[in-house]
Amino acid sequence: MASLPIRWIEARTYCHATEDEARVEAALAFACPQGTTLREPFEGQFGNPLVRLSRRMEDRESIRLIWESWVAAGLPDRIRDDVDARVDDEGILHFRIDKQSAFEGRLELAKDADAIDVRLKMIAYPAKPEQARRAARALLPGAV
């Protein structure tokens, strides 16, 4: 596989007080099977405990392995049609994976707010939004 135009991948999710943190971490590990999980405790608006779990990969091999797992699950095909809207002005491609599905061993795009947020920093020269969108379209053959 040719070099992917991705500088880094970050996946993060939140574990609410009513959730089992080990299960949320398992869902994150399934969705993003490389790297180690960073745990950051927070306090919610009403004093409830929250934990943000995240993984960030910057090495080429981890990025390639994660991308291949997503391709095998068909995720890129599902974001192809609106890829331009998913790339922000910072050159980051965004999508969300369903947390419950990931825990059950399936990769599906999220339909609600309880999700694993995925961000891919696109490699683009010059570093401008349109160049990043072009790189994202090249990553997703057939993208409009």
Secondary structure as UniProt FT lines:
FT   STRAND          6..16
FT   TURN            17..18
FT   HELIX           21..31
FT   STRAND          38..43
FT   TURN            45..46
FT   STRAND          49..57
FT   HELIX           60..73
FT   HELIX           75..79
FT   HELIX           80..82
FT   HELIX           83..86
FT   TURN            89..90
FT   STRAND          92..98
FT   HELIX           99..103
FT   TURN            104..105
FT   STRAND          115..122
FT   HELIX           129..139
FT   TURN            141..142
//
